[in-house]
Amino acid sequence: MSAVTRSATRTPATGLGVQGLPRIARGEGSYLYDTAGKRYLDGSGGPAVYAIGHAHPAVNAAIGRQLEDVAHGYRYFFTSDALESLSARIVANCENHFPHMVFVCSGSEAVESALKIALQYHDARGDTSRRRFIARERSYHGNTLGSLSVSGFEQRRAPFEGALLEVDFVSPANAYRPPPDARGGDLGTWLRDELENRILEIGPERVAAFIFEPVVGAAGGVVPPPPGYAAAMRDVCDRYGVLMIADEVMCGAGRCGTWRALEFDGVVPDIMTLAKSLAAGYLPLGATLYSSRVHAGILERYPEVQTGHTFTAHTACCAAGDAVQKIVADEGLVERVLRVGETFKASLRSELEAVDAVGDVRGRGFLVGVELVADRDRKTPFPRERGLSADIARRAFDSGLVCYPCSGHVDGAGDTIILAPPFNSSQRELDAIVDMLKGAILSALG
Ligand SMILES: Cc1ncc(COP(=O)(O)O)c(C=O)c1O
């Protein structure tokens, strides 16, 4: 098939409702260029991935060197400098809480491994009835059968219902839209009690782990939890021998202004996942980290953790992750995200204050959501058929801004625009993101 035929017959689902996508030519820093020469400011780092911008010469050089030496040393035959250096950086960034890890090639695989490590831990300790996971509604953990099973994301689950794992779901920790029964009281306490009651209903001896996103990404339209939430959930998990899995695929590796997102909440999970910002899109890389306690539990019965794939710890992917994390550390980018993230959010709030349809601007660090509502006081969403977030993202894209539309998080309706710029975006670029997004919102609202 010729290239022309291929592109003419392609009608991809983009989330933007665009049929003919522009053809990517190159990237440079916070910008992308298509083959027609149009420039796009990357306001969302694609899907919250490109943490240090595009075509960074030091990362490309590190990958090039690795490829020239050897692309891949299979994990059961060789270790490598890239693998060991990246592992050491991660151990240090997590303050030694996670000396054990397995590298994979995506966030879904990282979650899949996290679920399996939790199951293997309980099995090894003779807790063989602990096979059940508790997850949260309005969450996304991936697209493999296991990771999709623990995702509270109706649209993505629908075609596979009946074949997914049996999973229990509790409420999201959304202070802007608390569960109806929780209104008026302390949300954190209500959610803690809900988790505890659910564990008791199922039977603690049957629950393997609780999995959650410390800051929800696309499934909820960026939702940071209320203060004290993660610590309260940790307490409940500890009381009933339930492992805590923090899915930091989107919010981790510095995106929220601390290297681990949960560091901000003062909580250490038993198992955690990473992906997007780890190698920042230069090559596919995810990781599942686990504590010494989990590792020792597994070794009570098994010689090793039984997870991983052919491309686990792929050498060139680890070299990419190592080079990205070296830049993040050398340039103090995580601290910058924490500091500048507050001013970025404040400037979005003040610029969008006068736009009635902007109901909430929330987030942590460089993971920010702008939720649109038809009625600000009642927080009524726009009708689903209006497709407002997709409309805004399309207009932004046309004007040269990449942002990430997200919908369906309010009973099937709901519109939020996600911004997740590169950690090293300049102040001028951040200001331009705010201006261009405001323009796109006003244009869509007519
Ligand atoms: C929190 C979270 N977990 C898991 C995944 C799945 O990652 P991947 O798409 O790399 O498989 C995503 C993807 O967006 C995510 O946001």
The ligand as an SDF file (V2000), in Angstrom:
LIG
                    3D

 16 16  0  0  0  0  0  0  0  0999 V2000
   -2.9140    6.7250   35.8450 C   0  0  0  0  0  0  0  0  0  0  0  0
   -2.6550    5.8910   34.6230 C   0  0  0  0  0  0  0  0  0  0  0  0
   -2.3650    4.5860   34.7560 N   0  0  0  0  0  0  0  0  0  0  0  0
   -2.1080    3.8050   33.7080 C   0  0  0  0  0  0  0  0  0  0  0  0
   -2.1540    4.3110   32.4170 C   0  0  0  0  0  0  0  0  0  0  0  0
   -1.8560    3.4180   31.2560 C   0  0  0  0  0  0  0  0  0  0  0  0
   -0.6340    3.7870   30.6910 O   0  0  0  0  0  0  0  0  0  0  0  0
   -0.2720    3.3820   29.1810 P   0  0  0  0  0  0  0  0  0  0  0  0
   -1.2080    4.1380   28.3040 O   0  0  0  0  0  0  0  0  0  0  0  0
    1.1530    3.8130   29.0270 O   0  0  0  0  0  0  0  0  0  0  0  0
   -0.4250    1.9160   29.0620 O   0  0  0  0  0  0  0  0  0  0  0  0
   -2.4540    5.6560   32.2230 C   0  0  0  0  0  0  0  0  0  0  0  0
   -2.5310    6.2090   30.8660 C   0  0  0  0  0  0  0  0  0  0  0  0
   -2.9650    7.2880   30.6240 O   0  0  0  0  0  0  0  0  0  0  0  0
   -2.7180    6.4670   33.3510 C   0  0  0  0  0  0  0  0  0  0  0  0
   -3.0220    7.7590   33.2190 O   0  0  0  0  0  0  0  0  0  0  0  0
  1  2  1  0
  2  3  1  0
  2 15  2  0
  3  4  2  0
  4  5  1  0
  5  6  1  0
  5 12  2  0
  6  7  1  0
  7  8  1  0
  8  9  2  0
  8 10  1  0
  8 11  1  0
 12 13  1  0
 12 15  1  0
 13 14  2  0
 15 16  1  0
M  END
$$$$
